[in-house]
Amino acid sequence: MVHSIAHVVRQFKNNWSNELDEEAVEKACRDHDMTWNDSLLNPIMTIKIFFLQILHGNTAMTHLRHLTKLCFTASAYCQARMKIPLAVFQTLLARTAARLHEDLSDAQRWLGHRLFVVDGSSFSMPDKP
């Protein structure tokens, strides 16, 4: 079943704590020699919160505790996020893309090609020149 991007974003926003595979995130972190203590803002939870932040239009860090209903400060979240190397995010992206490519069957292709549908009927521009 094909879903719109808006549908997937809405699903993730509503069920953000269950949408990422924690084992995959942990493996990516361990593959880059990360170690951590058992705390609220461990790398797995920090990455989940980071994706939630992005999906809410890069909302302020101070707003995240209200979205997550978890108790942490913006400073603690910022420090936790800075501990995650960029390579972890690159690994997660590459593995996710590879998995999606594997899951793409011939039935989901048009004449053997991947098909992307883009709606360019509207756009937003800044109010100032």
Backbone as CSV, one residue per row, in Angstrom:
resi,resn,N_x,N_y,N_z,CA_x,CA_y,CA_z,C_x,C_y,C_z
1,MET,0.843,-1.175,0.000,0.000,0.000,0.000,0.891,1.241,0.000
2,VAL,0.632,2.165,-0.901,1.411,3.385,-1.015,0.785,4.455,-0.120
3,HIS,1.620,5.078,0.687,1.155,6.147,1.563,1.789,7.456,1.126
4,SER,1.119,8.528,1.410,1.691,9.826,1.110,2.741,10.166,2.172
5,ILE,3.618,11.087,1.854,4.632,11.525,2.808,3.956,12.123,4.033
6,ALA,2.890,12.880,3.809,2.157,13.492,4.927,1.605,12.418,5.860
7,HIS,1.113,11.316,5.286,0.582,10.222,6.103,1.691,9.599,6.964
8,VAL,2.846,9.366,6.366,3.967,8.763,7.093,4.459,9.704,8.193
9,VAL,4.558,10.987,7.894,4.992,11.966,8.896,3.995,12.023,10.041
10,ARG,2.720,12.047,9.726,1.677,12.080,10.759,1.737,10.823,11.630
11,GLN,1.955,9.670,11.012,2.049,8.414,11.753,3.251,8.452,12.698
12,PHE,4.375,8.946,12.207,5.565,9.023,13.045,5.369,10.007,14.193
13,LYS,4.758,11.149,13.911,4.506,12.137,14.959,3.617,11.566,16.057
14,ASN,2.608,10.802,15.669,1.661,10.254,16.640,2.228,9.075,17.418
15,ASN,3.154,8.345,16.828,3.678,7.135,17.457,5.201,7.156,17.423
16,TRP,5.784,8.297,17.715,7.207,8.534,17.520,8.098,7.568,18.290
17,SER,7.690,7.111,19.458,8.591,6.283,20.267,8.672,4.843,19.772
18,ASN,7.773,4.428,18.882,7.786,3.051,18.394,8.178,2.919,16.933
19,GLU,8.367,4.018,16.227,8.563,3.962,14.787,9.992,3.637,14.347
20,LEU,10.973,3.814,15.202,12.354,3.490,14.832,12.750,2.164,15.465
21,ASP,13.470,1.357,14.722,13.954,0.076,15.225,15.134,0.332,16.166
22,GLU,14.891,0.155,17.456,15.923,0.460,18.456,17.173,-0.382,18.264
23,GLU,17.011,-1.642,17.855,18.178,-2.510,17.638,19.044,-1.984,16.495
24,ALA,18.411,-1.474,15.441,19.159,-0.935,14.311,19.924,0.321,14.718
25,VAL,19.281,1.181,15.511,19.939,2.403,15.986,21.105,2.033,16.903
26,GLU,20.863,1.095,17.810,21.932,0.679,18.725,23.101,0.071,17.955
27,LYS,22.821,-0.759,16.956,23.894,-1.367,16.159,24.707,-0.300,15.434
28,ALA,24.041,0.694,14.872,24.763,1.774,14.183,25.658,2.524,15.165
29,CYS,25.164,2.763,16.372,25.962,3.456,17.391,27.168,2.611,17.793
30,ARG,26.938,1.325,18.024,28.042,0.438,18.425,29.055,0.262,17.295
31,ASP,28.577,0.253,16.049,29.484,0.135,14.899,30.449,1.313,14.822
32,HIS,30.083,2.417,15.442,30.945,3.600,15.464,31.557,3.796,16.849
33,ASP,31.678,2.682,17.567,32.388,2.630,18.865,31.802,3.551,19.926
34,MET,30.514,3.797,19.865,29.886,4.612,20.904,29.618,3.749,22.132
35,THR,29.787,4.345,23.276,29.396,3.721,24.544,28.570,4.745,25.294
36,TRP,27.698,4.262,26.177,26.847,5.180,26.922,26.341,4.520,28.188
37,ASN,25.898,5.382,29.079,25.281,4.924,30.320,23.785,4.739,30.094
38,ASP,23.170,3.977,30.968,21.727,3.790,30.889,21.056,5.030,31.469
39,SER,20.672,5.943,30.595,20.042,7.192,31.034,18.901,7.525,30.073
40,LEU,18.107,8.506,30.424,16.976,8.905,29.590,17.429,9.306,28.192
41,LEU,18.467,10.135,28.117,18.922,10.640,26.825,20.096,9.816,26.296
42,ASN,19.895,8.500,26.257,20.900,7.650,25.624,20.829,7.893,24.114
43,PRO,21.774,7.396,23.332,21.758,7.688,21.894,20.479,7.254,21.183
44,ILE,19.897,6.154,21.590,18.687,5.672,20.929,17.549,6.665,21.128
45,MET,17.310,7.069,22.361,16.234,8.022,22.645,16.554,9.391,22.046
46,THR,17.813,9.790,22.083,18.201,11.087,21.523,17.929,11.130,20.023
47,ILE,18.226,10.053,19.312,17.974,10.005,17.869,16.477,10.015,17.595
48,LYS,15.699,9.309,18.392,14.244,9.336,18.233,13.707,10.754,18.425
49,ILE,14.187,11.420,19.453,13.734,12.792,19.727,14.185,13.737,18.614
50,PHE,15.391,13.520,18.090,15.906,14.342,17.000,15.008,14.226,15.771
51,PHE,14.598,13.010,15.413,13.695,12.844,14.283,12.355,13.510,14.553
52,LEU,11.874,13.409,15.764,10.627,14.080,16.129,10.771,15.594,15.986
53,GLN,11.910,16.118,16.402,12.174,17.553,16.278,12.124,17.980,14.809
54,ILE,12.724,17.211,13.949,12.739,17.526,12.523,11.327,17.464,11.943
55,LEU,10.582,16.426,12.311,9.232,16.260,11.775,8.276,17.353,12.236
56,HIS,8.623,18.016,13.321,7.808,19.138,13.794,8.398,20.468,13.324
57,GLY,9.022,20.445,12.161,9.525,21.676,11.553,10.719,22.256,12.273
58,ASN,11.597,21.389,12.788,12.776,21.817,13.545,12.355,22.693,14.724
59,THR,11.406,22.182,15.479,10.885,22.902,16.632,11.983,23.172,17.658
60,ALA,11.759,24.138,18.507,12.744,24.521,19.524,12.990,23.360,20.484
61,MET,14.218,23.275,20.966,14.583,22.217,21.913,13.752,22.292,23.187
62,THR,13.366,23.492,23.567,12.553,23.647,24.779,11.138,23.091,24.579
63,HIS,10.707,22.968,23.345,9.372,22.435,23.051,9.356,20.908,23.061
64,LEU,10.504,20.281,22.919,10.569,18.827,22.787,10.077,18.087,24.022
65,ARG,10.331,18.636,25.198,9.872,17.940,26.402,8.352,17.903,26.475
66,HIS,7.689,18.875,25.855,6.228,18.866,25.821,5.719,17.852,24.787
67,LEU,6.422,17.760,23.647,6.032,16.795,22.617,6.239,15.358,23.080
68,THR,7.349,15.116,23.778,7.696,13.757,24.183,7.070,13.355,25.507
69,LYS,6.664,14.356,26.283,6.154,14.127,27.644,7.216,13.466,28.529
70,LEU,8.473,13.817,28.241,9.612,13.344,29.032,10.229,14.542,29.748
71,CYS,10.924,14.286,30.825,11.505,15.360,31.620,13.011,15.472,31.346
72,PHE,13.386,16.462,30.547,14.790,16.760,30.279,14.898,18.227,29.895
73,THR,16.084,18.770,30.045,16.295,20.175,29.690,16.808,20.265,28.252
74,ALA,16.636,21.426,27.680,17.151,21.659,26.330,18.662,21.499,26.305
75,SER,19.320,21.931,27.356,20.770,21.808,27.444,21.206,20.346,27.458
76,ALA,20.505,19.524,28.241,20.848,18.098,28.310,20.638,17.430,26.958
77,TYR,19.555,17.784,26.273,19.287,17.221,24.949,20.357,17.659,23.956
78,CYS,20.724,18.914,23.986,21.752,19.434,23.087,23.079,18.717,23.306
79,GLN,23.447,18.525,24.562,24.690,17.817,24.868,24.626,16.360,24.404
80,ALA,23.482,15.720,24.599,23.325,14.325,24.173,23.415,14.219,22.650
81,ARG,22.824,15.172,21.957,22.858,15.154,20.493,24.263,15.381,19.959
82,MET,25.020,16.228,20.633,26.384,16.507,20.180,27.308,15.294,20.339
83,LYS,26.941,14.350,21.181,27.758,13.155,21.396,27.586,12.121,20.285
84,ILE,26.572,12.296,19.459,26.311,11.323,18.391,27.053,11.765,17.133
85,PRO,28.007,10.951,16.676,28.765,11.336,15.476,27.885,11.349,14.227
86,LEU,28.219,12.207,13.298,27.510,12.288,12.024,27.508,10.932,11.331
87,ALA,28.578,10.170,11.497,28.687,8.858,10.853,27.559,7.915,11.263
88,VAL,27.044,8.063,12.471,25.918,7.224,12.909,24.691,7.530,12.053
89,PHE,24.408,8.795,11.827,23.259,9.175,11.008,23.462,8.740,9.555
90,GLN,24.681,8.853,9.061,24.970,8.413,7.698,24.772,6.905,7.552
91,THR,25.197,6.152,8.564,25.018,4.704,8.558,23.543,4.342,8.588
92,LEU,22.773,5.007,9.455,21.338,4.741,9.535,20.654,5.039,8.202
93,LEU,21.026,6.136,7.575,20.440,6.497,6.284,20.787,5.458,5.221
94,ALA,22.057,5.070,5.157,22.475,4.096,4.147,21.780,2.751,4.352
95,ARG,21.676,2.304,5.595,21.028,1.017,5.866,19.534,1.070,5.588
96,THR,18.909,2.194,5.901,17.480,2.335,5.626,17.228,2.337,4.125
97,ALA,18.048,3.071,3.387,17.895,3.116,1.923,18.109,1.734,1.319
98,ALA,19.100,1.007,1.808,19.370,-0.342,1.289,18.192,-1.268,1.583
99,ARG,17.637,-1.153,2.770,16.496,-1.997,3.138,15.272,-1.676,2.282
100,LEU,15.037,-0.401,2.045,13.907,-0.008,1.198,14.101,-0.510,-0.225
101,HIS,15.335,-0.472,-0.694,15.630,-0.948,-2.051,15.366,-2.446,-2.149
102,GLU,15.727,-3.201,-1.116,15.490,-4.645,-1.099,14.000,-4.958,-1.089
103,ASP,13.231,-4.149,-0.371,11.800,-4.390,-0.227,10.995,-3.987,-1.458
104,LEU,11.630,-3.306,-2.389,10.929,-2.830,-3.574,10.804,-3.964,-4.588
105,SER,9.616,-4.457,-4.769,9.392,-5.568,-5.688,9.138,-5.043,-7.095
106,ASP,9.160,-5.953,-8.062,8.880,-5.568,-9.444,7.458,-5.048,-9.603
107,ALA,6.552,-5.518,-8.737,5.164,-5.064,-8.812,5.040,-3.593,-8.443
108,GLN,6.022,-3.077,-7.717,5.983,-1.676,-7.305,6.771,-0.784,-8.260
109,ARG,7.122,-1.311,-9.413,7.871,-0.548,-10.405,7.016,-0.360,-11.657
110,TRP,7.347,0.666,-12.418,6.681,0.915,-13.681,7.688,0.639,-14.784
111,LEU,7.435,-0.373,-15.588,8.343,-0.805,-16.651,9.762,-1.024,-16.114
112,GLY,9.835,-1.549,-14.889,11.126,-1.853,-14.277,11.814,-0.675,-13.614
113,HIS,11.212,0.502,-13.641,11.822,1.704,-13.075,11.101,2.122,-11.799
114,ARG,11.857,2.698,-10.879,11.224,3.312,-9.707,10.500,4.561,-10.177
115,LEU,9.376,4.820,-9.579,8.576,5.971,-9.988,8.395,6.899,-8.795
116,PHE,8.677,8.155,-9.011,8.488,9.164,-7.979,7.410,10.131,-8.447
117,VAL,6.457,10.389,-7.585,5.393,11.329,-7.911,5.612,12.567,-7.046
118,VAL,5.732,13.703,-7.688,5.983,14.952,-6.984,4.900,15.949,-7.348
119,ASP,4.355,16.583,-6.343,3.342,17.604,-6.566,4.008,18.960,-6.403
120,GLY,4.183,19.679,-7.482,4.818,20.985,-7.426,3.828,22.115,-7.624
121,SER,2.604,21.909,-7.178,1.571,22.900,-7.439,1.615,24.095,-6.498
122,SER,2.411,24.019,-5.434,2.496,25.163,-4.529,3.895,25.236,-3.933
123,PHE,4.233,26.413,-3.464,5.520,26.604,-2.813,5.407,27.806,-1.896
124,SER,6.395,27.978,-1.036,6.382,29.080,-0.090,7.646,29.903,-0.284
125,MET,7.484,31.195,-0.238,8.617,32.116,-0.385,8.638,33.059,0.805
126,PRO,9.831,33.551,1.157,9.885,34.525,2.246,9.156,35.818,1.876
127,ASP,8.655,36.511,2.890,7.935,37.764,2.649,8.841,38.903,2.222
128,LYS,10.126,38.795,2.551,11.072,39.866,2.227,11.879,39.480,1.007
129,PRO,12.345,40.462,0.250,13.148,40.158,-0.952,14.450,39.445,-0.592
